[in-house]
């Protein structure tokens, strides 16, 4: 519909529906930052980031598609070189291995890491939530090459809430119980779903996460509170 801005990180704006526009961007960090910028203007009914795109909904009774496309293009063109979310990393305590992480040994076989080395690298990294999806509140964290293993050949019909999974380099956090094909390497007693809260899911795109290893007895104490 319009050529993209003179920025190799941003593609052309295109129609995605009667009241929807989409623009491809270089990565999920830029997508999240652009979606947040669009929502903050109040000019859009909604703006949703994907892994490498943003879809924005405009009000056709208030603005025509051409003007909306110009606004989206201008917003994308004005993004800083490397936007980063502000705020402290959320610490999430995890019991790794054993009954809480039944796939940890297999993941270590695939990566060539010892269990201690895997835990050390997983807890040393600062992760970022890229997307929520798959099941409500399921958090896709950014990829790290140390953890690049395929999904399980056979998905589990039920994975417990708080499970920490690994697949394709990413860490996934299960806010709710449900099916899943990720390798489960641990579990947290943290409540990732708070139904009484205005924002019921503790994690959101752009949030930084750091993991802390905890002992099984600490997990039991925390889970019983």
Helices and strands as residue ranges (DSSP letters): E 10-17, E 20-25, H 28-41, E 46-49, E 53-57, H 65-77, E 90-96, G 98-100, H 104-111, H 115-124, E 127-132, E 139-141, G 145-147, E 156-159, E 163-167, E 170-173, E 178-180, E 183-187, E 208-213, H 216-223
